[in-house]
């Protein structure tokens, strides 16, 4: 089943809500990876094969769009705002962007090991250990990262961005997903 942003509770008219919706999908697919890693010392079952392929595809294709939504659309507009609440949230942006770079590296390694697992149906002990380590690090990173964004950054942006900025961000997010919004939105 394909995962499509905009198909759940929030529309592109509510970009920070969509970004938070993405966090729920990140948590779900990270949970899938963790479950698979927990049994990675065993041959890959057909059910686990499908779940692993779907999770890897999500992090390879959808997660970079989420990062671009933040780094190319949301964060630059927040940096231009003059508000104490935004300045407080902005103190976290450099670290959040560093988190994105670290997550990219970890996902690259997980993708490599995961694709080997899909191809061969089993992993050597060293790859099992590395997969578990990388996924544990991703889980810790995302837990802190998502908490900051969902409790500080996104609420400030939702309250303080202008309707025009929200509309532009929503259009940029849709364009990254090759979704054409009607002109009335």
Buried (B, 14 or more C-beta within 10 A) or exposed (E): EEBEBBEBEBBBBBBBBBBBBBBEBBBEBBEBBBBBBEEBBEEBEEEBBEBBBBBBBBBBEBBBEBBBBBBBBBBEBBEEBEEEBBEEBBEBBEEBEEBBEEBEEBBEBBBBBBBBBBEEEEBEEEBBBBBBEBBEBBBEBBEEBBEBBBEBBBBBBBEBBEEEBBBBBBBBBBEBEEEEBEEEE
